[in-house]
């Protein structure tokens, strides 16, 4: 046991004293935070864009303005729906919101009237109409291409888009040099549909406001569960969904940790093989002790990452608690509480240990066959496919953990560590959980045994990638050379 500890300590200190380890330690949560906030940041920093509408009259321009208003109202209404999922009275808040909107209040003012304390930013009024600088598409080209500019409060700017509405039934023309941003085009299409709908209703003597009447009188749908909560209320709230959010987060963290640390085993083993360090190590410790020490060292590295990120996340949450609304704080508390439940955290910890041992031993064994990074690169494609396959199934399970394909694929040992965690909130049968954990443990033992065989061949006998390739070639029937 002492030899295992010495090997583990040697490798662990070698990893954590490298500058690359600390760079990844700090950059990983920063990059994840940037990626998660990027959509909201992009929406809030959309530059002001100026467009013009060319038509006979103002009918389409008015319809477009109304569609912009409906878009902002829908975004505000979604905040009330989210609060309803957190246990607040959505019906009462929605009624107050609708009354304020009918009274002419802005969406922000209507949210305040509904009792929403922390109002999230609504879509910016990023598109501002301007008088057309020309009346035809050909004449508008210089403004659209940035050769000429319109005067705006932000200074001279090119025209972002021009919407040309013919008097007959010809298609509406949407002109813009920005072919990647489709938001204004989508709003234009909804405005055209609303205007056509209004015309058809009026032509047939139907009051167009009947659609709003239908929307106002449509009964809301309240999602409920047959199993009531401890408070006796059977409405589905964010607390009911918290276990699913916690399981998704834990499965993703497990995959991220395994993906991050197993590469240490591959590269470290290649370095020791190429530098002939194996011979020195095997004179002091036995091969099983060397394997156990290396796996233990990288497991300690992963636990270091988990501890650092966990403590750091807790400190950031405490520091930002004053800026978090009561609803958001209750959501975070519900998710954290669900993650700490024994029914979820127990299988998650076992899945992490067994999953790490499976993937770690595979990388360790393959690294023992390589003398150079170039040889390792030939193995990276199948290894990346191996690691990406759980992520693909992870996305399917995150959408519907009760899917039959998820239940079947969770019996594949290499996928079980991730899919079992995602299935735990659905409360699968106890025998199924025990059977999958047992099967995963048996598969881990088998992979460790096979990895030890491969590691011995590579570390002790000098077997390389080319030797393995030749062995596979001998399995394929071919022509034998004629004897002389």
Beta strands, then each sheet from edge to edge (+ up, - down):
strand 1: 49-54
strand 2: 127-129
strand 3: 161-164
strand 4: 173-175
sheet 1: 2+ 1+ 3+ 4-
end
